[in-house]
Amino acid sequence: MRPALAAALLALVLAAGCTSEPPVTRSSSAPSTSVPASAGPAPDSSNLAPEKAAAGIADCPASDPGVAAVEGGLPDAVLPCLGGGREVRLAGLRGRPMIINVWAQWCGPCREEAPFLADVATTNRSDVLVLGVDHADDAPARALEFARAASWRYPQIQDQDLVLRRDLQVVALPQTFFVRADGTIAFRNLQPFTSADQIRDLARQHLGVTP
């Protein structure tokens, strides 16, 4: 197949994949690194608690097990905390705005934007929850090494079962969701961040807060 034709077909596939997404505002640029269509069994990372503690990563946030999922919000799925700790029900995360970054340690563009996320989380001047999702990654120890090297201190959850691919059509990384306090998705960024100020500007624009 000619390269130009193959590229055109890939673009059509990505466009078709977006049609079933929730109605949210998204950036215009395409995602950066493809996510595999399937993954092996989710590795247990609970034995990596010492590595998580050494990295200074915060405990995963509490989530409401009984609140109903909202239309246009996060999926009703329970994911493990990377490095051990309490599980997180995504649809049960309520009460404060959130910046949820989906990444993997094998993703080059994720590494490029990592310092900007660390900057925002470290200087967070508001009650914004910054949360990472290690997605389609069968090497949790390497993921924790990545987080430690990036100076990420905010909580991280694990999505080896590709829940976000299935329910939110996350087919490439990195992606970042800006989520309102009521659990609805306000904005979906489909490209790597180029500065910490870009993240703050998007939070101010779509969540009404400046982290």
C-alpha positions in Angstrom: 0.0 0.0 0.0 1.3 3.4 -0.9 2.4 5.5 2.2 0.1 8.4 1.3 -2.9 6.1 1.1 -2.0 4.3 4.3 -1.8 7.6 6.1 -5.1 8.7 4.8 -6.8 5.5 5.9 -5.2 5.8 9.4 -6.6 9.4 9.7 -10.1 8.1 8.7 -9.9 5.4 11.4 -8.9 7.9 14.1 -11.7 10.2 13.0 -14.2 7.4 13.1 -13.1 6.4 16.6 -14.0 9.9 17.8 -17.6 9.7 16.8 -18.6 7.7 19.9 -16.9 10.0 22.4 -18.9 12.0 24.9 -19.9 15.5 23.7 -16.9 17.5 25.0 -14.8 20.3 23.7 -11.5 18.9 22.4 -8.2 20.3 21.1 -7.8 20.2 17.3 -4.5 18.4 17.1 -4.3 14.6 16.8 -3.0 12.4 19.6 0.6 11.5 19.6 1.4 7.9 20.4 -0.9 5.0 19.5 -2.3 2.7 22.3 -2.4 -1.0 21.7 -5.8 -2.4 20.9 -5.4 -5.1 23.6 -3.3 -5.8 26.6 -2.3 -8.7 28.8 -3.5 -9.3 32.3 -3.1 -6.3 34.6 0.1 -6.8 36.7 -0.3 -6.4 40.5 1.6 -3.4 41.6 0.7 -3.5 45.2 4.1 -5.1 46.0 5.7 -1.9 44.8 4.6 0.2 47.8 8.2 0.8 48.9 9.0 2.2 45.4 5.9 4.4 45.5 6.9 5.7 48.9 10.4 6.4 47.8 9.0 8.4 44.8 6.9 10.5 47.2 3.7 9.7 45.3 0.6 10.7 47.1 -2.1 8.2 48.1 -5.0 7.8 45.6 -8.0 9.9 46.3 -11.2 8.7 48.0 -14.1 8.1 45.7 -17.8 7.7 46.4 -18.9 4.1 45.8 -22.6 5.0 45.7 -23.0 8.2 43.7 -24.6 7.7 40.2 -22.4 8.1 37.2 -23.2 11.2 35.2 -23.8 11.6 31.5 -20.7 13.0 29.8 -18.6 12.1 32.7 -15.9 9.7 33.7 -16.7 6.0 33.2 -18.2 3.9 36.0 -15.1 1.7 36.5 -12.9 0.9 39.4 -9.1 1.0 38.8 -6.2 0.1 41.1 -3.9 2.6 42.6 -0.4 2.4 41.0 2.0 1.0 43.7 -0.8 -0.1 46.0 -3.4 1.6 48.1 -7.1 2.1 47.8 -8.9 1.5 44.5 -10.5 4.5 42.7 -14.0 4.5 41.2 -13.7 7.0 38.4 -17.4 8.0 38.4 -17.2 8.5 42.2 -14.6 11.3 42.0 -16.6 14.4 42.9 -16.4 17.6 44.8 -13.5 19.4 43.2 -12.3 20.0 39.7 -9.7 17.6 38.3 -6.9 17.5 35.7 -6.5 13.8 34.7 -3.5 13.0 32.6 -3.4 9.7 30.7 0.2 8.5 30.1 2.6 5.5 29.9 6.3 5.1 30.6 6.8 3.9 27.0 5.3 7.1 25.5 7.9 9.6 24.3 5.6 12.6 24.1 4.4 11.8 27.7 8.0 12.2 28.8 8.3 15.6 27.0 5.3 17.1 28.8 6.1 15.5 32.2 7.9 18.6 33.6 5.0 20.8 32.9 2.6 18.6 34.8 5.0 18.4 37.7 5.2 22.2 37.8 1.4 22.6 37.9 0.9 20.0 40.5 3.7 21.4 42.7 2.5 25.0 42.6 -1.2 24.1 42.7 -2.8 27.2 44.3 -6.4 25.9 44.2 -8.4 22.8 45.1 -7.7 21.1 41.8 -7.0 17.4 41.9 -4.2 16.4 39.6 -4.4 12.7 38.9 -2.4 10.5 36.6 -3.5 7.3 34.8 -0.8 4.9 33.8 -2.5 3.4 30.7 -1.8 0.3 28.7 1.4 -0.3 30.6 2.5 -3.7 31.7 5.6 -2.5 33.6 4.4 -0.8 36.8 7.9 -0.7 38.2 9.1 1.2 35.3 6.1 3.5 35.5 7.0 4.3 39.1 10.6 5.0 38.0 9.2 7.3 35.3 7.0 9.2 37.9 9.9 9.5 40.3 12.2 10.9 37.6 9.5 13.3 36.5 9.1 14.5 40.1 5.4 13.6 40.0 4.1 13.6 43.5 0.4 13.5 42.7 -1.6 10.2 42.8 -1.4 7.7 40.0 -3.9 5.0 39.1 -3.4 2.0 36.8 -5.4 1.1 33.6 -3.8 -2.0 32.1 -7.3 -3.3 31.2 -7.8 -0.4 28.8 -10.9 0.9 30.4 -10.3 4.4 29.1 -9.8 3.1 25.6 -13.1 1.2 25.8 -15.2 3.9 27.5 -13.6 7.2 26.4 -11.9 6.1 23.1 -8.4 6.8 24.3 -6.5 5.5 21.4 -3.3 7.5 21.7 -1.2 9.2 24.4 -0.9 11.5 26.0 -4.4 12.8 26.7 -5.6 15.0 29.5 -9.2 15.4 30.7 -10.3 18.6 32.5 -13.2 17.5 34.7 -15.7 19.7 36.6 -16.4 19.1 40.3 -19.7 17.5 39.3 -17.9 14.8 37.4 -18.6 15.9 33.9 -15.8 16.3 31.4 -15.3 19.9 30.3 -12.4 19.6 27.9 -10.2 16.9 26.4 -6.7 17.8 25.3 -5.4 15.5 22.6 -1.8 16.8 22.3 1.3 17.0 24.5 1.5 20.1 26.6 4.2 22.6 25.7 4.3 24.6 28.9 2.9 24.7 32.4 1.1 27.9 31.6 -0.8 26.1 28.9 -2.2 23.7 31.5 -3.1 26.6 33.8 -4.8 28.5 31.0 -6.9 25.5 30.0 -7.9 24.9 33.6 -8.9 28.6 34.0 -10.8 28.5 30.7 -12.7 25.3 31.2 -12.8 24.8 35.0 -12.8 28.4 36.2 -9.8 27.8 38.4 -6.0 28.4 38.1 -3.9 25.6 39.6 
